[in-house]
Amino acid sequence: MSISRGSQVGLQPEPGFAELTPLFQREVDLVDSAGDLDVDAWEAVQSQICQTVALVKPDGQEVADFILHIRGDEASFRWSDEPLGTEWQQRCCSGGWVGVTVELVA
């Protein structure tokens, strides 16, 4: 199993991305909100993101599970080559950052 420990890349939106902006802004708003993160709301938004877009590795294969955060023209993500379900937050949010190259597709 491969779990990316994360990456941050510049984002150059393609036509059609504008319709997804409110979804990503909801995720940013949750992360930036004062106080404790509403984990249930954040997980619901991440689930919607994962159902709306795919992360694709350079070899053309979609990753099985991912967290994607887009703020302005920067995209941050973590991914796994296997579905992780409820294990995802615990397994992906520890450790350092390792760069990977992926393509965002809608």
C-alpha positions as CSV (number, residue, x, y, z in Angstrom):
1,M,0.0,0.0,0.0
2,S,1.2,3.5,-0.8
3,I,0.0,6.5,1.1
4,S,1.3,9.9,0.0
5,R,2.4,12.0,2.9
6,G,1.2,15.0,0.9
7,S,2.1,17.5,-1.7
8,Q,1.3,21.1,-2.6
9,V,1.2,22.3,-6.2
10,G,0.2,25.4,-8.1
11,L,-3.2,25.1,-9.6
12,Q,-4.1,26.3,-13.1
13,P,-7.9,25.8,-13.4
14,E,-9.3,24.6,-16.6
15,P,-12.7,25.7,-18.0
16,G,-15.5,24.2,-15.9
17,F,-13.5,24.4,-12.6
18,A,-15.4,27.6,-11.6
19,E,-18.6,25.5,-10.9
20,L,-16.5,23.5,-8.3
21,T,-15.2,26.6,-6.5
22,P,-18.1,26.8,-3.9
23,L,-17.4,23.2,-2.9
24,F,-13.7,23.9,-2.3
25,Q,-14.5,27.2,-0.6
26,R,-16.8,25.3,1.9
27,E,-13.8,23.1,2.8
28,V,-11.5,26.1,3.3
29,D,-14.2,27.9,5.4
30,L,-14.5,24.8,7.7
31,V,-10.7,24.6,8.1
32,D,-10.4,28.3,8.8
33,S,-13.3,28.6,11.2
34,A,-12.6,29.7,14.8
35,G,-12.6,27.0,17.4
36,D,-12.4,23.2,16.9
37,L,-12.9,21.8,13.4
38,D,-16.3,20.4,12.8
39,V,-15.0,17.0,11.7
40,D,-18.3,15.6,10.6
41,A,-19.0,18.6,8.3
42,W,-15.4,18.5,7.0
43,E,-15.6,14.8,6.2
44,A,-18.9,15.4,4.4
45,V,-17.4,18.0,2.2
46,Q,-14.3,15.8,1.5
47,S,-16.6,13.0,0.6
48,Q,-18.4,15.2,-1.8
49,I,-15.1,16.4,-3.3
50,C,-14.0,12.7,-3.8
51,Q,-17.3,12.0,-5.5
52,T,-16.9,15.0,-7.8
53,V,-13.3,14.9,-8.9
54,A,-10.6,12.3,-9.3
55,L,-6.8,12.5,-8.6
56,V,-4.9,10.8,-11.4
57,K,-1.3,9.6,-11.1
58,P,1.1,10.3,-14.0
59,D,0.6,6.6,-15.2
60,G,-3.1,7.4,-15.8
61,Q,-4.4,5.5,-12.8
62,E,-6.9,7.2,-10.5
63,V,-5.9,7.0,-6.8
64,A,-8.3,5.1,-4.6
65,D,-8.7,7.6,-1.7
66,F,-7.6,11.2,-1.2
67,I,-7.9,14.4,0.7
68,L,-7.9,17.6,-1.5
69,H,-7.7,21.1,-0.3
70,I,-7.7,24.0,-2.8
71,R,-7.1,27.6,-1.6
72,G,-6.9,30.1,-4.4
73,D,-4.2,28.9,-6.8
74,E,-2.7,26.3,-4.5
75,A,-3.8,22.7,-4.2
76,S,-2.7,20.4,-1.3
77,F,-3.5,16.7,-1.2
78,R,-2.8,13.4,0.3
79,W,-3.7,10.1,-1.4
80,S,-3.7,6.3,-1.0
81,D,-3.6,3.6,-3.7
82,E,-6.2,1.6,-1.6
83,P,-9.5,2.7,-0.1
84,L,-9.0,3.5,3.5
85,G,-12.5,4.4,4.8
86,T,-12.5,5.4,8.4
87,E,-8.8,4.8,8.8
88,W,-8.0,7.7,6.4
89,Q,-7.6,10.6,8.8
90,Q,-5.4,8.7,11.2
91,R,-3.2,7.1,8.5
92,C,-2.8,10.1,6.2
93,C,-2.4,12.9,8.7
94,S,0.7,11.7,10.4
95,G,4.3,12.0,9.3
96,G,6.1,14.3,6.9
97,W,5.3,15.5,3.3
98,V,6.4,13.5,0.3
99,G,5.8,15.1,-3.2
100,V,3.8,13.3,-5.8
101,T,2.7,14.4,-9.2
102,V,-1.0,14.0,-10.0
103,E,-3.5,15.6,-12.3
104,L,-6.9,17.0,-11.2
105,V,-9.7,16.0,-13.4
106,A,-13.4,16.8,-13.2
